[in-house]
Amino acid sequence: MRIGPYTVFPIETGNFALDGGAMFGVVPKNLWSKTNPADEQNRIDMTMRCLLLVHDNGRKILIDNGSGHKYNEKFAAIYRLDHSELTLEKSLKALGFKPEDVTDMVLTHLHFDHAGASTKLDAAGNSVPAFPNAKYYVQRKQFEWSQNASEKDRASYLKPDYMPLIDQGILELVDDADKLFPNIRFFIASGHSPSQQLPIISDGQSTLFFCGDLIPMTPHVAIPYVMAYDIQPLVTIEEKKKILEQAIVEKWFLFFEHDPKTACATVRKDPKGFTIDQVIYF
């Protein structure tokens, strides 16, 4: 896919699973399980899909990076983390790139399944930047929240994922993200987590919206499908309505970070509400 000066690539980084009830909130299991069947622990299949933007001038912007590989067996078992087939490194290599080629790392927010691969373990077991030539970007308010997160979401913030970036001075705390890159502006969403920055890549004719955890999977296009993980679910509902209305009017592509089957689609509105219109293939 081409948008303005960018060639756009989906980057598969691995699979994992989360509790289906938590992913769909108040929606009954007999509804959500029709599209997302659960395992014996009530977990549903999910993926960690990122986006690589390659500028004509050679700049390479990666949006999120998955969980990485620093986790132990207990952590992997809880979230059914699976990198047996898909890894960030393999996906980059398939395109002829490596982590050292990434020049900019946009972190939508600092939860482990979005920012975990920001760092890796060196030979001594210390967390060090995994993209040594990149500058990292996250919203200042998101970083501040991560330092004193609530009991509700504290477990999603793992400081070895991002504090080494602060220590080395390569994590920029952003207040006005729209000034970072050409043809990219950001929708700041705070229902899921404070100041989640979601890129909108546009050249005036084609527009792609990186949904992040505002609309993590295609079923979440339906307004009542709101995660129990969200800090402010009513805010999420209003944010979804706003972005989906605009997406329909301006014919945007929506990019789904966690949907195991669908990476990108358009949306429409019918008498029952918002729904997927067409699946888009890169």
C-alpha positions as CSV (number, residue, x, y, z in Angstrom):
1,M,0.0,0.0,0.0
2,R,1.2,3.5,-0.9
3,I,0.1,6.6,1.0
4,G,1.8,9.8,0.0
5,P,5.6,9.4,0.4
6,Y,5.2,6.2,2.4
7,T,5.1,2.5,1.4
8,V,3.1,0.8,4.2
9,F,3.7,-2.7,5.5
10,P,1.9,-4.7,8.2
11,I,4.4,-6.3,10.5
12,E,3.4,-9.5,12.3
13,T,5.3,-9.9,15.6
14,G,3.6,-12.8,17.3
15,N,0.4,-14.2,18.8
16,F,-1.1,-14.1,22.3
17,A,-4.4,-14.6,24.1
18,L,-6.5,-12.6,26.5
19,D,-9.6,-13.3,28.5
20,G,-12.6,-13.0,26.1
21,G,-14.8,-11.5,28.8
22,A,-12.2,-8.8,29.5
23,M,-11.9,-8.1,25.7
24,F,-15.6,-7.6,25.2
25,G,-16.8,-6.1,28.5
26,V,-20.5,-6.2,28.9
27,V,-21.2,-8.1,25.7
28,P,-22.4,-11.7,26.6
29,K,-20.1,-14.6,25.8
30,N,-22.8,-16.3,23.7
31,L,-22.5,-13.3,21.3
32,W,-18.7,-12.7,21.2
33,S,-17.8,-16.3,21.1
34,K,-19.5,-16.7,17.7
35,T,-16.7,-14.7,16.1
36,N,-14.0,-15.3,18.8
37,P,-14.2,-18.7,20.3
38,A,-12.4,-19.1,23.7
39,D,-10.0,-21.8,24.9
40,E,-10.4,-23.8,28.1
41,Q,-9.2,-20.8,30.1
42,N,-11.7,-18.4,28.4
43,R,-8.9,-16.8,26.3
44,I,-9.3,-15.8,22.7
45,D,-6.8,-15.8,19.9
46,M,-5.1,-12.4,19.3
47,T,-2.1,-11.1,17.4
48,M,0.4,-8.3,17.8
49,R,0.5,-6.6,14.5
50,C,2.5,-3.4,13.9
51,L,2.9,-1.1,11.0
52,L,6.1,-0.1,9.1
53,L,6.1,3.1,7.1
54,V,9.0,3.4,4.7
55,H,9.5,7.0,3.4
56,D,10.8,7.7,0.0
57,N,13.8,9.3,1.6
58,G,14.7,6.1,3.4
59,R,13.3,7.0,6.8
60,K,11.6,3.9,8.5
61,I,8.9,4.5,11.0
62,L,7.7,1.6,13.1
63,I,4.4,1.9,14.9
64,D,4.4,-0.3,18.1
65,N,6.5,-3.4,18.3
66,G,4.7,-6.2,20.2
67,S,5.7,-7.9,23.4
68,G,9.3,-8.8,22.6
69,H,11.1,-11.8,24.2
70,K,12.1,-10.7,27.7
71,Y,9.3,-12.6,29.4
72,N,9.6,-15.7,31.6
73,E,7.7,-19.0,31.3
74,K,5.0,-18.0,33.8
75,F,4.3,-14.7,32.0
76,A,4.2,-16.5,28.6
77,A,1.7,-19.1,30.0
78,I,-0.6,-16.5,31.4
79,Y,-0.9,-14.7,28.1
80,R,-0.3,-17.7,25.9
81,L,2.5,-15.8,24.1
82,D,3.6,-17.5,21.0
83,H,6.6,-16.5,18.8
84,S,7.2,-20.0,17.4
85,E,6.3,-18.8,13.9
86,L,5.9,-15.0,13.9
87,T,8.5,-12.5,15.3
88,L,9.2,-8.9,14.6
89,E,12.7,-9.8,13.4
90,K,11.4,-12.4,10.9
91,S,8.8,-10.0,9.5
92,L,11.4,-7.2,9.1
93,K,13.9,-9.6,7.5
94,A,11.2,-10.8,5.0
95,L,11.1,-7.2,3.8
96,G,14.9,-6.9,3.6
97,F,15.2,-4.9,6.9
98,K,16.6,-5.4,10.4
99,P,16.0,-3.6,13.7
100,E,19.0,-1.4,13.1
101,D,17.3,0.1,10.0
102,V,14.4,1.6,12.0
103,T,14.9,5.3,12.4
104,D,11.7,6.2,14.4
105,M,9.6,4.2,16.8
106,V,6.1,5.5,17.6
107,L,4.6,3.9,20.7
108,T,0.8,4.3,20.9
109,H,1.1,3.6,24.6
110,L,3.4,1.6,27.0
111,H,1.4,-1.6,27.6
112,F,3.7,-4.7,27.3
113,D,1.9,-6.0,24.1
114,H,2.6,-2.7,22.3
115,A,6.0,-1.6,23.6
116,G,7.6,-4.7,25.0
117,A,10.0,-5.2,22.1
118,S,11.3,-1.6,22.6
119,T,14.1,-3.2,24.6
120,K,15.9,-6.6,24.6
121,L,18.2,-8.4,27.0
122,D,21.9,-8.1,26.5
123,A,24.5,-10.8,27.3
124,A,24.5,-9.6,31.0
125,G,20.7,-9.8,31.2
126,N,20.2,-6.0,31.2
127,S,17.4,-4.4,29.2
128,V,18.8,-2.3,26.4
129,P,17.2,-0.5,23.3
130,A,16.3,-3.1,20.6
131,F,16.4,-0.4,17.9
132,P,19.8,1.2,18.4
133,N,19.4,3.8,15.7
134,A,15.9,4.8,16.4
135,K,14.3,7.6,18.4
136,Y,11.2,6.6,20.3
137,Y,8.1,8.7,20.8
138,V,5.3,8.5,23.4
139,Q,2.8,11.0,24.7
140,R,4.0,12.7,27.9
141,K,0.8,12.1,29.7
142,Q,0.9,8.4,28.9
143,F,4.5,8.2,30.3
144,E,3.5,10.0,33.4
145,W,0.6,7.6,33.9
146,S,2.9,4.7,33.5
147,Q,4.9,5.9,36.5
148,N,1.9,5.7,38.8
149,A,-0.7,3.6,37.1
150,S,-3.9,2.5,38.8
151,E,-4.5,-0.9,40.3
152,K,-6.6,-1.7,37.3
153,D,-3.9,-1.4,34.7
154,R,-0.6,-1.5,36.6
155,A,0.2,-5.0,35.5
156,S,0.3,-3.9,31.8
157,Y,3.2,-1.5,32.4
158,L,6.6,-3.3,32.7
159,K,9.3,-0.7,33.3
160,P,12.2,-2.7,31.7
161,D,10.3,-2.2,28.4
162,Y,10.8,1.6,28.4
163,M,12.7,3.0,31.3
164,P,16.1,2.1,29.6
165,L,15.0,4.4,26.8
166,I,14.6,7.3,29.2
167,D,17.9,6.5,30.8
168,Q,19.7,6.7,27.4
169,G,17.8,9.9,26.4
170,I,16.2,8.3,23.3
171,L,12.5,8.4,24.4
172,E,10.9,11.7,23.5
173,L,7.9,12.7,25.6
174,V,5.5,14.3,23.1
175,D,3.0,17.1,23.6
176,D,2.2,17.8,19.9
177,A,2.6,14.7,17.9
178,D,1.3,16.2,14.7
179,K,4.6,17.9,14.1
180,L,6.6,14.7,14.1
181,F,6.3,13.4,10.6
182,P,5.0,14.5,7.2
183,N,1.6,13.2,6.2
184,I,0.9,11.8,9.7
185,R,-1.3,13.3,12.4
186,F,-2.5,11.7,15.6
187,F,-5.8,11.0,17.3
188,I,-5.3,11.2,21.0
189,A,-7.6,8.6,22.7
190,S,-7.8,8.3,26.5
191,G,-10.6,5.9,27.1
192,H,-8.4,2.8,27.1
193,S,-5.3,4.5,28.6
194,P,-4.4,8.1,29.1
195,S,-3.2,9.8,25.9
196,Q,-2.9,6.8,23.6
197,Q,-1.5,8.3,20.3
198,L,-3.1,6.7,17.2
199,P,-1.5,7.6,13.8
200,I,-3.6,8.8,10.9
201,I,-1.5,8.5,7.7
202,S,-3.0,10.5,4.8
203,D,-2.1,12.1,1.5
204,G,-5.5,13.7,1.0
205,Q,-6.8,10.8,-1.2
206,S,-6.0,7.7,0.9
207,T,-6.1,7.6,4.7
208,L,-5.2,4.8,7.0
209,F,-6.0,4.9,10.7
210,F,-4.0,2.8,13.2
211,C,-6.7,1.7,15.6
212,G,-4.4,0.5,18.4
213,D,-6.5,-0.4,21.5
214,L,-9.3,2.0,20.6
215,I,-10.7,-0.6,18.2
216,P,-8.3,-3.6,18.7
217,M,-10.2,-6.1,16.6
218,T,-13.0,-6.0,14.0
219,P,-15.8,-6.9,16.4
220,H,-14.9,-3.8,18.4
221,V,-16.2,-1.7,15.5
222,A,-19.6,-2.2,17.1
223,I,-20.0,0.5,19.7
224,P,-21.1,-1.7,22.7
225,Y,-18.0,-3.9,22.3
226,V,-15.7,-2.1,24.7
227,M,-12.9,-3.8,26.7
228,A,-13.1,-4.2,30.4
229,Y,-9.4,-3.2,30.4
230,D,-10.4,0.4,29.5
231,I,-9.9,3.0,32.2
232,Q,-12.8,5.1,31.0
233,P,-15.2,3.0,28.9
234,L,-17.7,5.7,28.4
235,V,-14.9,7.9,26.9
236,T,-13.9,5.0,24.6
237,I,-17.5,4.9,23.3
238,E,-17.5,8.6,22.4
239,E,-14.0,8.3,20.8
240,K,-15.1,5.3,18.7
241,K,-18.2,7.2,17.5
242,K,-16.1,10.2,16.5
243,I,-13.5,8.3,14.6
244,L,-15.8,5.9,12.9
245,E,-18.1,8.6,11.7
246,Q,-15.1,10.4,10.2
247,A,-13.8,7.1,8.7
248,I,-17.0,6.5,6.9
249,V,-17.3,10.0,5.5
250,E,-13.7,10.2,4.4
251,K,-13.5,6.5,3.3
252,W,-10.6,5.6,5.6
253,F,-8.8,2.3,5.9
254,L,-8.8,0.9,9.5
255,F,-5.7,-1.0,10.6
256,F,-6.3,-3.6,13.4
257,E,-3.5,-4.3,15.7
258,H,-4.9,-7.3,17.5
259,D,-7.3,-9.0,15.1
260,P,-5.9,-12.5,14.3
261,K,-7.6,-12.7,10.9
262,T,-8.1,-9.2,9.5
263,A,-5.3,-6.5,9.3
264,C,-7.2,-3.8,7.5
265,A,-10.8,-3.0,6.5
266,T,-13.3,-0.2,5.7
267,V,-16.4,0.4,7.7
268,R,-20.0,1.3,7.0
269,K,-23.1,2.1,9.1
270,D,-26.4,0.3,8.8
271,P,-29.5,0.4,11.0
272,K,-27.9,-1.8,13.6
273,G,-24.8,0.5,13.9
274,F,-21.2,0.4,12.7
275,T,-19.9,-2.7,10.9
276,I,-17.1,-3.9,8.7
277,D,-17.6,-3.1,5.0
278,Q,-14.7,-4.5,3.0
279,V,-11.5,-6.3,4.0
280,I,-8.4,-4.6,2.5
281,Y,-5.4,-6.6,1.5
282,F,-1.9,-5.1,1.4
